Amino acid sequence: MSLRRRRLALFALFLMPGLAMSSWVTRTPAVRDLLDASTAEMGMVLAGLSVGSMLGILSSGPLVLRLGTRPVITIGSSLVVVSMPVIALGAALGQPVLTAFGLALFGGGMGAGEVAMNVEGGEVEKLGGRPFLLAMHGFFSFGTVLGALLGILANAAGFPVVAHLVLAAVVGAGLLAYALPAIPSGTGKVTAAERAGRAESPRPALWKDARLLLLGPIVLAMALAEGTANDWLPLIMVDGHGLDATLGSAVFALFAASMTVGRFVGGPIVERVGRSRVLTVSALFAALGLGLVAYVDHAGVALAAVVLWGLGASLGFPLALSAAGDSGPDPAARMALTSTVGYLAFLVGPPVLGLLGEQIGLRGALIVPLAVVLVAAVLAPAVAPRPTARVEEEREVAAADGAP
């Protein structure tokens, strides 16, 4: 299978959960009304997404190492497709528990599938010799833009939530059928012989690698910045800034478009100025956007702030994952570990922000992602290449060119 075909398959696989995610997010005000749920109750419904995500994430790394990426991607992506009708049915019946179960299926599928897809993308990036993870995650953001635009139209036209989410599942199934044949078997898999060899010559545990551990909080912070918008942005704009449901969905589409632009244009910028500088600026942009949305009571300022928020949040997660893969041996295990730590944001974010928002309002609750993103800006130098690694790379290039 050609490398180009693998790239296109991964683009489709990332497009699909982005489309599904925004199909759900843009209909959260309508779902909230169907469920007749308070802010705190919506936080608990969203906890289904968080719990499912963590179950998927925690199981994904070991499964990839034992089975390879392809089976894990297949199962995870299939769960994403199945979850959409379940969420729709829960909303239609006014059953918060069923809706939360559908979100758990979605979270479990996306959590497991994305860890495996990141490992697959890291392999493609290594084989291609140029940045790929940013563009791959860019297709997730592009999917959220498409889904958000459709959600805006659906809200404006009063299109039923059930039909909308079922159609999203049909499109997702088509993308999955196109992509899966191009994913090779065996990527990321550690054979029994390799496991035996590692047991005879054990390496230091990954959790003892200080630089790798520093990447975890960065991924967590930037994932929380992104996840906060995915979970709460339409409701923040509706309840916190007085917009109607259609305009709230439009603001989410603006955020998703900013994420998409950041990820598609970020590769050349990273190659020019380096990961750590780009990540520092990105974190500061996200913090500024979050602060303006939270503390400036003006809808126009909030719109501009959402652009900063989206641009800032766009690069952190894929850049930190790429850095984790480059940080030492066993890149698949390193990326899986970093993904797991980072996706903790999807476990604690929705219920914490929902419960806090019940007390001080959703805008006030943004202090949590704002604070952790500022921490990420401080830790950003951790993604800079080690000097020894840079020297070794220069030696390899010189040797390849025939230099003495």
N, C-alpha and C positions, 0 to 999 in steps of 0.2 A: 504494500500500500504506500502511495507516494506521501511525502511530507506535506505537500499542499493539500491533499485530500484529508489528512489528519487535522490540519489547521481548520479547514472548513467545517469538519465534523465538530470540533471543539467550539467553534463559533456558534454553531447551531445548538449545541448542548447548553451553552451559557445563555443564549438568547431565550431558550424555552423557560427556565425558571424566572428570568427577569420579566418576561411577558406575563407569566402566571402570578408573580408577586404583585405587580402593579395592577393587574386585573382585580386582585383582592383588595389592595390598599385603596384604590380609588373608589371602591364601593363600601369602605368601612363606615362612613356616615349612614348609608342606607342599611347596612347590616346591623349597626348599632340600634337604629330605629326599629328594625324588625325584631331584634332581640329584646328591645325596651331595656337596654343595659345602661347603668351608670358608668362614669369614667373608671371607677375602681373595678367594676364588674367586667368592663372591656379589657382592663389590664389582666384580669385572670383568664379571660378567653384567649388573649394573646399569649398567655403563659403556655398554652398548648403548643404554640409555635416554638417557644423557647425550649420546652422540655423535649419535644420531638427533635429539635436541632441538636441538642446535646447528646441524646441517645444515638442519633445518626453519626455525629462527629466522633464520639468516643469509640464506637464500633468500627468506624471506617478505616482508621489507621491500621489496626491489627488485621482487618479483612484484606486490605490492599496488600500488605506484606505477605499474607498467606495465599491469596487468590489472584492478585493482580488487579489492575484498575478496571478492566472491562466488566467483570461481573458486578462490581460495586456500583459503577456508573449505571449499568442496566437497571439494577434494583432501585437505586436512588431516584433516577429520573422517572421510572415507572410510577413510583409512589407520588411524585409531584403531580403527574397527570391525573392519577386516581383521586388525589385530595380535592381537586377543584369541585367535582360534583358533590362530594361529601360536605364541604363547606357550604355550598349552595343549599343543599337539603336541610342542613342545620339551621340556616338563616330562615328558610321558607317555613319551617315548622316552629320557629321561635324557640329553638332548643340550644342554649349556650353550650351545654356539654357536648353535643354532637358537633357543633361548630368548632369547639376547641379540639375535638378529636380529629376533625378534618385538617385543622391547622397543625396538629401534631404529626399527621401523615406527611403534610407538606414540609414541615421542618425537618423531620427525619430523613425524608428523601433528599431534600436539598443539602442538609448537613453531610450526609454520607456521600452523595454524588459529587458535591463540590470539592471535598477533600481529595477524592479520587481524581477528579478532573484537574485539580491543581497539580497533582503528581504527574498526570499525563501531560499537562501543559509545560511543566518543568522539563520533562524529557524532550518535548518538541523544541523548546527554547534552547536546550543544550545541543540538540542535533542541528538546528538551524543556525546557531552561532549568533543570534541577534535577539533583542527583547521580543517576547511574545505574550507574556502573562498580562501585561497592561492592555493590549488589544483584545485578548481573550476576555478579560473582565469588562472591557469596553462593550462587548456584545451583550453582557448581562445588563449593563446600563442602557444600551440601545433597546433591548427588550422591554425594559421598564418604561422607556419613552413611548414606544409603540403601544404598550398596554395602557399607559396613562392617557394617551390621546383617545384611545378607544373608550376608556373609562369616562373621560370628559363627555364624549358624545353620548354614551349610555346614560350618564346622569342627566344631561340636558334633555334627552329624548324620553326620559322615564322608562328606559329599557329594563326589563326584569332582571334582577340580580341572578336568579337561577339560570336563565338562558345565557346570560353573559358568561358566567363561570363555566358552564358546560361547553360553550363554544371555545373558550380558552383551553379546555382539556382536549378538544378535538385537534386544535392547531398544535398543541404540545405533542400529541401522539404522532402527528405527521412529521414534526421535526425529529423526534426520537427515532422513527423508522428510517429517516434519511441518514442520521449520524452514526448509529451503532455499528453498521457493517464496516465503517472505516476505522474503528478503534481496535488496535491489535491486542492480542492476548499476551499476558506475561509482563507488561510494564509494571514496575514496582514490586514484583513478586520476589520473595526470598525463598529459594528452594531449601529442602530439608538438608542437603549437603552444605549449603551456605550457612544455614543456622548452626549446623554441627561445627563448621569451621570457626564461626564466631564464638561458639562456646569454648573452643579450645584456646582461642586467642582473643579474649574479651577486650573490648575497647571501653574507655570511660563512658559512663551513662550520659545520655544526651542532656538530662536534666542538670548535670554538673557543668555543662558548658555555659559559662557566664554570659558570653556574647549572645548565644542563642536564647537564653532566658530573657535578656533585655529586649529581644524582638517581640516576645509574647505580649507585654503591656502595650507596645506600639500597635500591634495588630488589634488587640482588644479595644484600645481607645478609638482607633479609626473605624473599626467595625461598629462600635457603639454610635459613633457620629453618623455613619451611614444607616445603621439599623434604626436609630431614633427617627430619622426621616421616613424610612420605609414603614414603620409601625404607627407613627403619630402625626406626621406632618399635615395631612388633610384636616385632622381633628384640631391640631394646634391653630391652623388658620381659620377654621370654622368657629371654634369655641374661644380662641384667644384673640383673634383679630377681626372677628365679626363677618367673615366672608360666607357666602352660601356654599353648598356642597359642590357645585360645578366649579366655582372659582378655587375652592380648596383643592380639588383634583388638578386644576390647571397649575397651581403652585407646585404640586408634587411633580407634575410633568416638567416644569421648569427646573426643579432640582435634578430630576433624572437626566434631562438634557445637558445640564452642567456637568454631571458625573460622566456622561458619555464623551463630551468634548475633552474633558480633562484626561480621560484614559486613552483616547485616540491620539491626542497631540503630545502626551506626556513622554512617550518613548524617546524621541529625538532630544527633548530637553534633559532627560535623565542621562543620556549618553554624553551630552555636552557638559553638564555641571555636576553630575554625580547624584547618587541616591540620597545621601544624608542631607544635602542642601535642599533638594527638591522636597524631601519629606518634612523638613523643618518649616519651610515656607507653606507647604500644604496644610500642616497642622495649625499654623497661625491663621491662615485663611479660614479654615473650618471654625476655629475658635471665635474669630471676628464675626462670622456669619451667625453662629449660634447665639453670641452675645447680643447682636442687634435684634434678632428675632425675639429673644427673651425679654429685653429691657427697653426697647424703643417701641412706643405705642403708636405706630404709624404703619398702615398696610403697605404703602409705597416703599418705605425703607425695608420692610420685611421681605418684599419681593426681591430687591437688590441683594439683601442679606442671604436669601436662599441660594442665589447664584454663587456667592462666596463660599457658602456652606458646601454646596455640591462640588465645586472645583477643588476645595480643600480636602474633602473626604475621598475624592476619586482615586488618588494614587497610593494612599497609605497601605491598604491591605495587600494589593498585588506586589508593591515594592518590598514590603517586609517579607512576604513569602519567597520572593526571588532571592532576597538576601539570605534567608534561612537555607534555601537549597544550595547556595554557594558557600555556606559557612564551614563546611567540612565534609567528611565521608558520610555515606548513607543519606543522600539528599532526599530520598522519598520519605524516610523516617523523620528527618528534620522538618520537612514541609508539613507532614501530618501532625507532628507535635505542635508546631507553631500555629497551624490552623485550629487545632483543638483549643489551645489557650486563647486564641483570638475570638473564637466563636462563643466563649463564655459570655460575651456581650449579648448574644442572642438569648441566653438563659436568664440573665439578671436584668437586662434592660427593660423589656415591656412591663413586667409586673412592678418593678421598682418605680419606674416613671409613672405608671398608672396610679399606684398607691400614693406617691408623693404629689402627683397632680391633683388627686382628690382633695389634698389638704391645702396646697398653695397654688393650684392651677397648673396647667400643662406648660405654660410659658415659664413659670418659676422653676418647674422641674428640670428645665434645660441646663440648670447649673451643674447637674451631674455629668452629662457628656462634655460640657464646656471645660470642667475641671480636668477630666482625664485626657482630653485632647491637648491641653496645655502641658500636661505631664509628657505626652508623646513628643511634643516639640523639644522638650529638654533632653529626652532619650534618643532623639533622632541620630546623633553621631554613631550610635551602635550599629547602624546599617552600613557605615563606611567600610570598604574592604580593608582587611588587615594589611599593614605595610609589607609583611613577609609574603602574603599572597600576591600582592601587586608586583613585587620584585620577581617572584617565581614566574608570574605571567609574562613579564618582560623578557625573562631569560628564554622561555619557551618560544616567544615570537622571534627573538633573535636567532635561535637555533633553527627555526623553520625557514628563516630568510638566508641561512648559510653564514651568519655572522660568527666570528670567532668567540 
